[in-house]
Amino acid sequence: METEKSTKNIDPAGPSILVVGTGAIGSFYGGKLAQAGARVSVVCRSDYETIKAHGIRVASPLGDFHFQPEKILHEASEYGAVPDYILVGMKVLPEVNTAEIIRGAVGPETAIVLIQNGVEIEEPVALAFPHNEIVSGLAYIAVSRTAPGEILHQQYGRLTLGLYPSGDSAKVQRLACLLPASGIPCEVTSEVVSARWQKLVWNAPFNPISVLGGAVDTRVILSSEESVDLVRKVMEEVCLAAKAAGHELPPSVVQQNIDGTKAMKPYKPSMLLDYEGKRPMEVEAILGNAVRAARRLSVPVPHLETLYALLQLVDEGNRSRVSEAPCHHPD
Amino acid sequence: METEKSTKNIDPAGPSILVVGTGAIGSFYGGKLAQAGARVSVVCRSDYETIKAHGIRVASPLGDFHFQPEKILHEASEYGAVPDYILVGMKVLPEVNTAEIIRGAVGPETAIVLIQNGVEIEEPVALAFPHNEIVSGLAYIAVSRTAPGEILHQQYGRLTLGLYPSGDSAKVQRLACLLPASGIPCEVTSEVVSARWQKLVWNAPFNPISVLGGAVDTRVILSSEESVDLVRKVMEEVCLAAKAAGHELPPSVVQQNIDGTKAMKPYKPSMLLDYEGKRPMEVEAILGNAVRAARRLSVPVPHLETLYALLQLVDEGNRSRVSEAPCHHPD
């Protein structure tokens, strides 16, 4: 396409990145990293034939672009080299064993980058690869996969990256320095687990309530006194659990999240999009892990656990309906 | 119909009863009282023409029957006499002003019988008619209105009656003695408000969870550990609120309700039937009044209030869809 930027001119000195999963997050950030000069390959399953033939098309307010991965693979083990980074953008679901999916390409120097929602999602990967750097990432973006190889970026895009469980590293810095060249703000934090809990302050109420309240957007949720009160109480419970886990958040975070959401355009959280698309929801990553952490730390989270129990029931029913290939719309 | 029992042979000495609303509860118990010898008239709105032409047909495992009301009226004020009883079986909804609907037929000696779900539902009527006997009633029955003038009784039928707020009266006894003649067990309690709270122990978890969990029956609700735990916690909160309101329930009531429901056939609670029929749900009578009572009495009910906030959202969305004439399926 003459009107689109392309990712064909790859910097041979750029880092090698293997993106696992060609959902919205993997495709978008993989494409942006390629634009910024990285050598980016992808592992894909159901989208393989389409991407092999046409690459990945990203429609974005920052400029549409075409992402032509260096290699397009069925399995990580086919990569045939040791990548500097493996980037995982898949949804966090109990049936997805990330460690097994990436194992075939993990070398001693490979940093594993998890750009995913939820809390306490790094541990299984960290345990499987105890000698590798784990980079934890949070994407603040509205993006969806509309068809195989077709990505729609709607707005936002900021990425927060940090070494897991805390600290900093040269690999984190190198990755974070690449993205701004493609127009994506990226910040590094030495306390990425705190950042995960802080993101959960928004996700824990709005994601489940949007589904459980009958497929409602943020405007509807914030239009009723009882449900604003529920949002606030869930946020406060997340703050208490975070504090008990050693990640005290500023007390202003609750009101800021409510006011900020009121100021936003009406927004459908990712769980609602997954629910409406009859795809599995990230019930365990977003709610189950938080409830389990709270119970482990003896923090009562009665509002949160009510949402969790209900959402398990809804997810089970939803999964028994016809489902498509997984898409990814993290909040 | 030759094969059906009819209600034509009315005992001139039987009490006069005006049934307000020809939903499932009013039609079924009105018909049974007529079978037992009472002179029963009905006030109906959308069903008027059908019932005027054909009366009310009740299909029931106890025997199908035809209920021919003595008078069929548009408004209570058309009754033209003072009934011994006014029987109200309508759903309890904020937009239904029971006192105004019945006012035209309430005489000094009229007992007002409320066979309805929820807690603290008697007060508005008691305040409007401070000199009348209020009889509070709880129906343990699966019955629905399938069309105007058509009632399907599926199972159960037991009625609990009591003078509100407590005690006993000749009118309560007279009503309670009538029903067994028609095959309906009826027990009198001197503590009917306690009986309401006790019924709420079942209704408060199963009704909302059946809707919020994605249109699931009792079997699905009881098949997941998290949701059984939620059921139990909601039941415990109802017991705490009841106790604070002066109605201590036996501690065994929680486990008995769970075990009893496990032993039942899978069952769709009334709220789920209303939700699926796109009819208003009794959110305020069943949940809102309980939450408000708990807050007034400083009893924390976090699980219950989460269900309440979510169900308000769902009910609002449900009401904005196409709706039919109200039907009644109390649990």
Interface residues (C-beta under 8 A of the other chain):
Chain A: I209 L212 G213 G214 A215 V216 V220 I221 S224 E226 S227 D229 L230 K233 P302 H303 E305 T306 L307 Y308 A309 L310 Q312 L313 V314 E316 G317 N318
Chain B: I209 L212 G213 G214 A215 V216 V220 I221 S224 E226 S227 D229 L230 K233 P302 H303 E305 T306 L307 Y308 A309 L310 Q312 L313 V314 E316 G317 N318
